[in-house]
Amino acid sequence: MSPIPKTSRTADSVPSSATKSFETALAELEGIVNSMEAGQMPLQASLDAYQQGVALLRQCQETLSAAEQQIGILDANGLQPFDPEADAKQHD
């Protein structure tokens, strides 16, 4: 039985997902999951895809968390449903 060759991977060889939009990162993550679920990837490709998927998942989670924080700030600042009658009375 021959040993599995080790591949040297550096942070530079892993594609960065920091510049992807949320939608692009999510679509890429879905593609990775679908490919892995098909079960046709060699082991090293599966490991690389898993690593990339984890990075994309973290990016999506961070983007959603930031959006939730922004919504919380907007809500805390008194975001109210629009009432045109009340707005007109304030300007009279």
N, CA, C and O atoms as a GROMACS GRO file, in nm:
protein
  368
    1MET      N    1   0.085  -0.117   0.000
    1MET     CA    2   0.000   0.000   0.000
    1MET      C    3   0.090   0.123   0.000
    1MET      O    4   0.172   0.140   0.090
    2SER      N    5   0.075   0.208  -0.099
    2SER     CA    6   0.160   0.326  -0.107
    2SER      C    7   0.102   0.439  -0.024
    2SER      O    8  -0.020   0.454  -0.015
    3PRO      N    9   0.189   0.520   0.037
    3PRO     CA   10   0.139   0.630   0.118
    3PRO      C   11   0.074   0.738   0.031
    3PRO      O   12   0.110   0.757  -0.085
    4ILE      N   13  -0.021   0.806   0.091
    4ILE     CA   14  -0.088   0.916   0.022
    4ILE      C   15   0.007   1.035   0.022
    4ILE      O   16   0.054   1.077   0.127
    5PRO      N   17   0.037   1.090  -0.098
    5PRO     CA   18   0.130   1.204  -0.102
    5PRO      C   19   0.068   1.325  -0.034
    5PRO      O   20  -0.051   1.354  -0.049
    6LYS      N   21   0.151   1.393   0.039
    6LYS     CA   22   0.106   1.515   0.106
    6LYS      C   23   0.118   1.631   0.009
    6LYS      O   24   0.215   1.641  -0.066
    7THR      N   25   0.019   1.716   0.010
    7THR     CA   26   0.025   1.834  -0.074
    7THR      C   27   0.051   1.953   0.016
    7THR      O   28  -0.003   1.963   0.126
    8SER      N   29   0.134   2.041  -0.032
    8SER     CA   30   0.160   2.160   0.048
    8SER      C   31   0.061   2.267   0.008
    8SER      O   32   0.053   2.306  -0.108
    9ARG      N   33  -0.014   2.312   0.104
    9ARG     CA   34  -0.114   2.416   0.079
    9ARG      C   35  -0.082   2.532   0.171
    9ARG      O   36  -0.061   2.515   0.291
   10THR      N   37  -0.080   2.648   0.113
   10THR     CA   38  -0.059   2.768   0.193
   10THR      C   39  -0.184   2.852   0.187
   10THR      O   40  -0.275   2.825   0.108
   11ALA      N   41  -0.187   2.952   0.269
   11ALA     CA   42  -0.302   3.042   0.269
   11ALA      C   43  -0.317   3.110   0.134
   11ALA      O   44  -0.428   3.145   0.094
   12ASP      N   45  -0.206   3.129   0.061
   12ASP     CA   46  -0.212   3.193  -0.069
   12ASP      C   47  -0.276   3.104  -0.174
   12ASP      O   48  -0.332   3.154  -0.272
   13SER      N   49  -0.269   2.970  -0.156
   13SER     CA   50  -0.324   2.880  -0.257
   13SER      C   51  -0.473   2.856  -0.239
   13SER      O   52  -0.537   2.799  -0.327
   14VAL      N   53  -0.528   2.899  -0.128
   14VAL     CA   54  -0.672   2.885  -0.105
   14VAL      C   55  -0.738   3.013  -0.154
   14VAL      O   56  -0.702   3.122  -0.110
   15PRO      N   57  -0.836   3.002  -0.244
   15PRO     CA   58  -0.900   3.122  -0.296
   15PRO      C   59  -0.967   3.202  -0.186
   15PRO      O   60  -1.032   3.147  -0.098
   16SER      N   61  -0.950   3.331  -0.192
   16SER     CA   62  -1.009   3.419  -0.092
   16SER      C   63  -1.155   3.443  -0.123
   16SER      O   64  -1.191   3.470  -0.238
   17SER      N   65  -1.239   3.433  -0.023
   17SER     CA   66  -1.382   3.459  -0.042
   17SER      C   67  -1.421   3.593   0.018
   17SER      O   68  -1.540   3.626   0.024
   18ALA      N   69  -1.322   3.671   0.062
   18ALA     CA   70  -1.350   3.796   0.130
   18ALA      C   71  -1.410   3.901   0.038
   18ALA      O   72  -1.478   3.992   0.085
   19THR      N   73  -1.387   3.889  -0.093
   19THR     CA   74  -1.437   3.992  -0.184
   19THR      C   75  -1.566   3.951  -0.254
   19THR      O   76  -1.617   4.028  -0.336
   20LYS      N   77  -1.620   3.836  -0.224
   20LYS     CA   78  -1.742   3.790  -0.288
   20LYS      C   79  -1.864   3.853  -0.221
   20LYS      O   80  -1.864   3.878  -0.100
   21SER      N   81  -1.967   3.878  -0.301
   21SER     CA   82  -2.093   3.924  -0.242
   21SER      C   83  -2.156   3.807  -0.168
   21SER      O   84  -2.118   3.692  -0.189
   22PHE      N   85  -2.252   3.837  -0.083
   22PHE     CA   86  -2.322   3.732  -0.009
   22PHE      C   87  -2.384   3.632  -0.105
   22PHE      O   88  -2.372   3.510  -0.087
   23GLU      N   89  -2.451   3.683  -0.207
   23GLU     CA   90  -2.520   3.596  -0.301
   23GLU      C   91  -2.422   3.506  -0.378
   23GLU      O   92  -2.450   3.389  -0.400
   24THR      N   93  -2.308   3.562  -0.418
   24THR     CA   94  -2.207   3.484  -0.489
   24THR      C   95  -2.149   3.376  -0.399
   24THR      O   96  -2.133   3.262  -0.440
   25ALA      N   97  -2.116   3.414  -0.275
   25ALA     CA   98  -2.059   3.319  -0.180
   25ALA      C   99  -2.158   3.207  -0.150
   25ALA      O  100  -2.119   3.090  -0.143
   26LEU      N  101  -2.285   3.240  -0.134
   26LEU     CA  102  -2.388   3.140  -0.105
   26LEU      C  103  -2.406   3.045  -0.223
   26LEU      O  104  -2.417   2.924  -0.204
   27ALA      N  105  -2.408   3.100  -0.345
   27ALA     CA  106  -2.422   3.014  -0.464
   27ALA      C  107  -2.302   2.921  -0.478
   27ALA      O  108  -2.318   2.804  -0.513
   28GLU      N  109  -2.182   2.972  -0.451
   28GLU     CA  110  -2.063   2.889  -0.459
   28GLU      C  111  -2.066   2.780  -0.352
   28GLU      O  112  -2.029   2.665  -0.378
   29LEU      N  113  -2.110   2.816  -0.232
   29LEU     CA  114  -2.121   2.718  -0.124
   29LEU      C  115  -2.222   2.608  -0.161
   29LEU      O  116  -2.196   2.490  -0.138
   30GLU      N  117  -2.334   2.647  -0.218
   30GLU     CA  118  -2.433   2.548  -0.261
   30GLU      C  119  -2.375   2.455  -0.367
   30GLU      O  120  -2.402   2.334  -0.366
   31GLY      N  121  -2.296   2.510  -0.458
   31GLY     CA  122  -2.232   2.428  -0.561
   31GLY      C  123  -2.135   2.327  -0.500
   31GLY      O  124  -2.130   2.211  -0.542
   32ILE      N  125  -2.059   2.371  -0.401
   32ILE     CA  126  -1.965   2.282  -0.333
   32ILE      C  127  -2.040   2.169  -0.263
   32ILE      O  128  -2.002   2.053  -0.272
   33VAL      N  129  -2.146   2.204  -0.194
   33VAL     CA  130  -2.226   2.102  -0.123
   33VAL      C  131  -2.283   2.001  -0.221
   33VAL      O  132  -2.278   1.880  -0.197
   34ASN      N  133  -2.337   2.050  -0.332
   34ASN     CA  134  -2.394   1.959  -0.432
   34ASN      C  135  -2.287   1.865  -0.489
   34ASN      O  136  -2.311   1.746  -0.507
   35SER      N  137  -2.168   1.919  -0.517
   35SER     CA  138  -2.059   1.837  -0.570
   35SER      C  139  -2.016   1.732  -0.470
   35SER      O  140  -1.993   1.616  -0.506
   36MET      N  141  -2.006   1.772  -0.344
   36MET     CA  142  -1.962   1.676  -0.242
   36MET      C  143  -2.069   1.570  -0.217
   36MET      O  144  -2.036   1.453  -0.195
   37GLU      N  145  -2.195   1.608  -0.222
   37GLU     CA  146  -2.303   1.512  -0.201
   37GLU      C  147  -2.309   1.409  -0.313
   37GLU      O  148  -2.356   1.297  -0.292
   38ALA      N  149  -2.263   1.446  -0.432
   38ALA     CA  150  -2.263   1.352  -0.544
   38ALA      C  151  -2.165   1.238  -0.519
   38ALA      O  152  -2.180   1.130  -0.576
   39GLY      N  153  -2.065   1.262  -0.433
   39GLY     CA  154  -1.974   1.156  -0.394
   39GLY      C  155  -1.874   1.113  -0.499
   39GLY      O  156  -1.818   1.003  -0.489
   40GLN      N  157  -1.850   1.194  -0.598
   40GLN     CA  158  -1.760   1.155  -0.707
   40GLN      C  159  -1.624   1.226  -0.700
   40GLN      O  160  -1.544   1.210  -0.792
   41MET      N  161  -1.598   1.301  -0.596
   41MET     CA  162  -1.473   1.376  -0.586
   41MET      C  163  -1.365   1.290  -0.520
   41MET      O  164  -1.394   1.216  -0.426
   42PRO      N  165  -1.241   1.300  -0.570
   42PRO     CA  166  -1.131   1.233  -0.501
   42PRO      C  167  -1.113   1.292  -0.361
   42PRO      O  168  -1.160   1.402  -0.333
   43LEU      N  169  -1.046   1.220  -0.276
   43LEU     CA  170  -1.030   1.261  -0.137
   43LEU      C  171  -0.970   1.401  -0.123
   43LEU      O  172  -1.025   1.485  -0.052
   44GLN      N  173  -0.859   1.427  -0.191
   44GLN     CA  174  -0.795   1.558  -0.176
   44GLN      C  175  -0.886   1.670  -0.226
   44GLN      O  176  -0.891   1.777  -0.164
   45ALA      N  177  -0.956   1.646  -0.336
   45ALA     CA  178  -1.049   1.747  -0.387
   45ALA      C  179  -1.162   1.770  -0.287
   45ALA      O  180  -1.208   1.883  -0.269
   46SER      N  181  -1.208   1.664  -0.222
   46SER     CA  182  -1.313   1.677  -0.119
   46SER      C  183  -1.264   1.760  -0.001
   46SER      O  184  -1.336   1.845   0.051
   47LEU      N  185  -1.140   1.734   0.041
   47LEU     CA  186  -1.084   1.811   0.153
   47LEU      C  187  -1.068   1.958   0.116
   47LEU      O  188  -1.098   2.046   0.197
   48ASP      N  189  -1.020   1.983  -0.005
   48ASP     CA  190  -1.005   2.122  -0.050
   48ASP      C  191  -1.141   2.192  -0.060
   48ASP      O  192  -1.155   2.307  -0.019
   49ALA      N  193  -1.240   2.120  -0.114
   49ALA     CA  194  -1.374   2.176  -0.127
   49ALA      C  195  -1.434   2.203   0.011
   49ALA      O  196  -1.501   2.305   0.031
   50TYR      N  197  -1.411   2.113   0.105
   50TYR     CA  198  -1.461   2.132   0.241
   50TYR      C  199  -1.399   2.257   0.303
   50TYR      O  200  -1.469   2.338   0.364
   51GLN      N  201  -1.268   2.273   0.286
   51GLN     CA  202  -1.200   2.390   0.341
   51GLN      C  203  -1.255   2.519   0.279
   51GLN      O  204  -1.279   2.617   0.350
   52GLN      N  205  -1.276   2.518   0.149
   52GLN     CA  206  -1.332   2.636   0.083
   52GLN      C  207  -1.475   2.660   0.130
   52GLN      O  208  -1.516   2.774   0.149
   53GLY      N  209  -1.551   2.552   0.148
   53GLY     CA  210  -1.689   2.565   0.195
   53GLY      C  211  -1.696   2.626   0.334
   53GLY      O  212  -1.784   2.707   0.362
   54VAL      N  213  -1.605   2.586   0.420
   54VAL     CA  214  -1.602   2.642   0.556
   54VAL      C  215  -1.575   2.793   0.550
   54VAL      O  216  -1.638   2.871   0.621
   55ALA      N  217  -1.481   2.833   0.465
   55ALA     CA  218  -1.450   2.976   0.451
   55ALA      C  219  -1.571   3.052   0.398
   55ALA      O  220  -1.601   3.162   0.445
   56LEU      N  221  -1.638   2.996   0.300
   56LEU     CA  222  -1.757   3.061   0.244
   56LEU      C  223  -1.870   3.068   0.346
   56LEU      O  224  -1.940   3.168   0.355
   57LEU      N  225  -1.887   2.961   0.424
   57LEU     CA  226  -1.990   2.959   0.528
   57LEU      C  227  -1.963   3.068   0.631
   57LEU      O  228  -2.054   3.141   0.671
   58ARG      N  229  -1.838   3.080   0.673
   58ARG     CA  230  -1.804   3.185   0.770
   58ARG      C  231  -1.832   3.324   0.714
   58ARG      O  232  -1.884   3.410   0.784
   59GLN      N  233  -1.798   3.344   0.587
   59GLN     CA  234  -1.824   3.474   0.526
   59GLN      C  235  -1.973   3.503   0.523
   59GLN      O  236  -2.015   3.615   0.555
   60CYS      N  237  -2.054   3.405   0.485
   60CYS     CA  238  -2.199   3.424   0.481
   60CYS      C  239  -2.254   3.454   0.621
   60CYS      O  240  -2.339   3.542   0.637
   61GLN      N  241  -2.206   3.381   0.721
   61GLN     CA  242  -2.251   3.404   0.858
   61GLN      C  243  -2.214   3.544   0.905
   61GLN      O  244  -2.294   3.611   0.970
   62GLU      N  245  -2.092   3.588   0.874
   62GLU     CA  246  -2.049   3.723   0.914
   62GLU      C  247  -2.131   3.830   0.844
   62GLU      O  248  -2.166   3.931   0.905
   63THR      N  249  -2.161   3.809   0.716
   63THR     CA  250  -2.242   3.905   0.642
   63THR      C  251  -2.382   3.914   0.701
   63THR      O  252  -2.436   4.024   0.718
   64LEU      N  253  -2.442   3.799   0.732
   64LEU     CA  254  -2.575   3.800   0.793
   64LEU      C  255  -2.574   3.864   0.931
   64LEU      O  256  -2.666   3.937   0.966
   65SER      N  257  -2.471   3.836   1.008
   65SER     CA  258  -2.460   3.895   1.141
   65SER      C  259  -2.450   4.047   1.133
   65SER      O  260  -2.513   4.119   1.210
   66ALA      N  261  -2.370   4.096   1.038
   66ALA     CA  262  -2.356   4.241   1.020
   66ALA      C  263  -2.489   4.303   0.978
   66ALA      O  264  -2.525   4.412   1.024
   67ALA      N  265  -2.563   4.234   0.891
   67ALA     CA  266  -2.694   4.285   0.848
   67ALA      C  267  -2.791   4.288   0.966
   67ALA      O  268  -2.868   4.383   0.980
   68GLU      N  269  -2.788   4.185   1.050
   68GLU     CA  270  -2.875   4.183   1.168
   68GLU      C  271  -2.841   4.298   1.263
   68GLU      O  272  -2.931   4.359   1.320
   69GLN      N  273  -2.713   4.326   1.279
   69GLN     CA  274  -2.673   4.438   1.365
   69GLN      C  275  -2.722   4.570   1.307
   69GLN      O  276  -2.769   4.656   1.382
   70GLN      N  277  -2.711   4.588   1.177
   70GLN     CA  278  -2.759   4.711   1.114
   70GLN      C  279  -2.909   4.727   1.133
   70GLN      O  280  -2.958   4.836   1.161
   71ILE      N  281  -2.983   4.617   1.116
   71ILE     CA  282  -3.128   4.622   1.136
   71ILE      C  283  -3.160   4.656   1.280
   71ILE      O  284  -3.251   4.734   1.307
   72GLY      N  285  -3.086   4.597   1.374
   72GLY     CA  286  -3.106   4.627   1.516
   72GLY      C  287  -3.083   4.774   1.546
   72GLY      O  288  -3.158   4.834   1.624
   73ILE      N  289  -2.981   4.833   1.486
   73ILE     CA  290  -2.953   4.976   1.506
   73ILE      C  291  -3.066   5.059   1.449
   73ILE      O  292  -3.111   5.155   1.513
   74LEU      N  293  -3.113   5.024   1.330
   74LEU     CA  294  -3.224   5.098   1.269
   74LEU      C  295  -3.350   5.087   1.354
   74LEU      O  296  -3.420   5.186   1.374
   75ASP      N  297  -3.378   4.968   1.403
   75ASP     CA  298  -3.496   4.948   1.487
   75ASP      C  299  -3.484   5.026   1.618
   75ASP      O  300  -3.581   5.083   1.666
   76ALA      N  301  -3.364   5.028   1.676
   76ALA     CA  302  -3.343   5.097   1.803
   76ALA      C  303  -3.357   5.248   1.787
   76ALA      O  304  -3.389   5.318   1.884
   77ASN      N  305  -3.334   5.298   1.668
   77ASN     CA  306  -3.346   5.441   1.644
   77ASN      C  307  -3.488   5.483   1.612
   77ASN      O  308  -3.511   5.594   1.564
   78GLY      N  309  -3.581   5.398   1.639
   78GLY     CA  310  -3.722   5.437   1.627
   78GLY      C  311  -3.781   5.421   1.489
   78GLY      O  312  -3.866   5.500   1.449
   79LEU      N  313  -3.737   5.322   1.416
   79LEU     CA  314  -3.796   5.296   1.285
   79LEU      C  315  -3.943   5.262   1.307
   79LEU      O  316  -3.975   5.166   1.376
   80GLN      N  317  -4.030   5.340   1.248
   80GLN     CA  318  -4.174   5.324   1.266
   80GLN      C  319  -4.240   5.298   1.131
   80GLN      O  320  -4.188   5.338   1.027
   81PRO      N  321  -4.354   5.230   1.132
   81PRO     CA  322  -4.428   5.214   1.007
   81PRO      C  323  -4.470   5.351   0.954
   81PRO      O  324  -4.504   5.440   1.031
   82PHE      N  325  -4.468   5.367   0.824
   82PHE     CA  326  -4.502   5.495   0.762
   82PHE      C  327  -4.650   5.520   0.772
   82PHE      O  328  -4.732   5.437   0.732
   83ASP      N  329  -4.685   5.636   0.827
   83ASP     CA  330  -4.824   5.680   0.838
   83ASP      C  331  -4.832   5.818   0.777
   83ASP      O  332  -4.794   5.916   0.842
   84PRO      N  333  -4.881   5.831   0.653
   84PRO     CA  334  -4.881   5.960   0.585
   84PRO      C  335  -4.965   6.066   0.657
   84PRO      O  336  -4.932   6.184   0.651
   85GLU      N  337  -5.072   6.025   0.724
   85GLU     CA  338  -5.156   6.122   0.797
   85GLU      C  339  -5.080   6.180   0.916
   85GLU      O  340  -5.087   6.301   0.940
   86ALA      N  341  -5.010   6.099   0.990
   86ALA     CA  342  -4.933   6.146   1.105
   86ALA      C  343  -4.820   6.237   1.058
   86ALA      O  344  -4.789   6.336   1.124
   87ASP      N  345  -4.758   6.204   0.945
   87ASP     CA  346  -4.650   6.285   0.890
   87ASP      C  347  -4.702   6.422   0.848
   87ASP      O  348  -4.634   6.522   0.869
   88ALA      N  349  -4.820   6.427   0.790
   88ALA     CA  350  -4.879   6.554   0.746
   88ALA      C  351  -4.913   6.640   0.868
   88ALA      O  352  -4.896   6.762   0.862
   89LYS      N  353  -4.960   6.581   0.977
   89LYS     CA  354  -4.994   6.656   1.098
   89LYS      C  355  -4.870   6.716   1.163
   89LYS      O  356  -4.877   6.825   1.220
   90GLN      N  357  -4.756   6.646   1.155
   90GLN     CA  358  -4.632   6.697   1.214
   90GLN      C  359  -4.583   6.820   1.140
   90GLN      O  360  -4.518   6.906   1.200
   91HIS      N  361  -4.612   6.831   1.012
   91HIS     CA  362  -4.563   6.944   0.931
   91HIS      C  363  -4.660   7.061   0.934
   91HIS      O  364  -4.628   7.166   0.878
   92ASP      N  365  -4.776   7.048   0.995
   92ASP     CA  366  -4.873   7.159   1.002
   92ASP      C  367  -4.843   7.253   1.114
   92ASP      O  368  -4.915   7.351   1.133
   0.00000   0.00000   0.00000
